Amino acid sequence: MLVTFHSRAYADITLFGDVAQALLRMMGHSATVPGALLAADIPAARARLQTALAAHSATPQADAGDEEEQEEEEKEPPTPLSLRALPLLDLLDASARAGCDVMWD
């Protein structure tokens, strides 16, 4: 599943469903798709997301028990959630400045 975030103040952002739902939960939303965030609620949601991302990146990742999985992880490290969230943070910033609501489906 893909989730696309829309705002009149920024280009559409499309994320994988599991990543999008995790970020929505971090913002304090129920992670339901489709959904919306009112312009007045964006600053608080962005602050919660930023705090949760900082806590998430400070948490050490669990070690994989299988040697093959470790070898695969060494070849291509997973993209951190904080990096995947950057386009959404930009969308939230632009929407807050313009006073636009954010919707996703």
C-alpha positions as CSV (number, residue, x, y, z in Angstrom):
1,M,0.0,0.0,0.0
2,L,1.1,3.5,-0.7
3,V,0.0,6.6,1.1
4,T,0.0,10.0,-0.6
5,F,0.1,13.3,1.4
6,H,-1.6,16.3,-0.2
7,S,-1.4,20.0,0.5
8,R,-2.0,23.1,-1.5
9,A,1.2,24.5,-0.2
10,Y,3.6,21.7,-1.3
11,A,4.0,18.9,-3.9
12,D,2.4,15.6,-3.1
13,I,4.5,13.1,-1.0
14,T,4.1,9.4,-1.5
15,L,5.4,6.9,1.2
16,F,5.1,3.2,1.7
17,G,2.1,2.4,3.9
18,D,4.0,1.1,6.9
19,V,6.3,4.1,6.9
20,A,3.4,6.5,6.5
21,Q,1.4,4.9,9.3
22,A,4.4,4.9,11.6
23,L,4.9,8.6,11.0
24,L,1.2,9.4,11.5
25,R,1.3,7.6,14.8
26,M,4.4,9.6,15.8
27,M,2.4,12.8,15.0
28,G,-0.3,11.6,17.5
29,H,-2.8,10.6,14.8
30,S,-4.6,7.3,14.6
31,A,-2.9,6.4,11.4
32,T,-6.1,5.9,9.5
33,V,-6.0,6.2,5.8
34,P,-7.6,8.4,4.4
35,G,-7.2,11.2,6.9
36,A,-6.6,14.9,7.4
37,L,-4.8,17.3,9.6
38,L,-6.2,20.8,10.1
39,A,-3.8,23.7,9.5
40,A,-4.2,24.8,13.2
41,D,-3.1,21.3,14.4
42,I,0.0,21.1,12.1
43,P,2.6,22.8,14.5
44,A,1.8,20.5,17.4
45,A,1.8,17.4,15.2
46,R,5.1,18.4,13.6
47,A,6.6,18.9,17.1
48,R,5.4,15.5,18.2
49,L,6.8,13.9,15.1
50,Q,10.2,15.6,15.5
51,T,10.4,14.5,19.2
52,A,9.4,10.9,18.3
53,L,12.0,10.7,15.5
54,A,14.7,11.9,17.8
55,A,13.8,9.2,20.4
56,H,13.5,6.6,17.6
57,S,17.0,7.4,16.3
58,A,18.5,7.3,19.8
59,T,17.1,3.7,20.3
60,P,19.7,1.1,19.3
61,Q,18.5,-1.3,16.6
62,A,18.1,-5.0,17.5
63,D,20.7,-7.4,16.3
64,A,19.7,-10.0,13.7
65,G,20.5,-13.5,14.9
66,D,21.0,-15.0,11.5
67,E,24.3,-14.5,9.8
68,E,22.8,-14.3,6.3
69,E,20.5,-11.5,7.4
70,Q,23.5,-9.7,8.9
71,E,25.4,-10.0,5.6
72,E,22.5,-8.6,3.7
73,E,22.2,-5.7,6.1
74,E,25.9,-5.0,5.8
75,K,25.5,-4.7,2.0
76,E,22.6,-2.2,2.1
77,P,21.8,-0.6,5.4
78,P,18.1,0.3,5.8
79,T,17.1,3.9,5.3
80,P,16.5,5.5,8.7
81,L,13.0,6.6,9.5
82,S,14.2,10.1,10.2
83,L,15.5,10.4,6.7
84,R,12.3,9.0,5.2
85,A,10.4,11.6,7.2
86,L,12.2,14.6,5.7
87,P,9.8,15.2,2.8
88,L,6.8,15.0,5.1
89,L,8.4,17.4,7.5
90,D,9.0,19.8,4.6
91,L,5.3,19.4,3.6
92,L,4.2,20.1,7.2
93,D,6.4,23.2,7.4
94,A,5.1,24.6,4.1
95,S,1.5,23.9,5.0
96,A,1.9,25.5,8.4
97,R,3.3,28.7,6.9
98,A,0.6,28.9,4.3
99,G,-2.2,27.9,6.7
100,C,-3.2,24.9,4.5
101,D,-4.7,21.6,5.7
102,V,-2.9,18.3,5.0
103,M,-4.8,15.3,3.7
104,W,-3.6,11.8,2.9
105,D,-5.1,8.8,1.1
